[in-house]
Amino acid sequence: MLDGLAVKCRIARMNMTPQRRLIYKVVLEADDHPSPETVFRRVKPQMPTLSLATIYKALDALEELGVVREVSI
């Protein structure tokens, strides 16, 4: 799954950053539909310097690539 993300990033000329990779992994492994705040709490232990703004930007980029989508609940 993460390899597919790397390919999509290359095609879109988008950098495959460690932050995007981790955020995508957390979303893929989720049993729920995590909010950006929940994703932030889940990645924070692994990347303590990550900001909530980065989560939002990464999720927007992942949505643009078509690998995640926003769900209103």
C-alpha positions, 0 to 999 in steps of 0.5 A: 500500500505504501509503495502505491502511495510513492508511485502516485506521489511521483506521478503527481510530482509530489514529494513522498515525505516521512510525514505523509507516509506516517499519516497515510499509514495511520489512516490505513491502519485505523478501524475508525474514520479518524479526524485530523485531531485523532490522526495528530494524537496517533502520530505525535508519539512517533513524530513529536515535532509534527504540528496539527497544521502539517496533518491537515496539509498532508491529508489535503495532499493525500486527498488530492492524490485520491488515496484518502477522502474526507468523510463527514460524520 
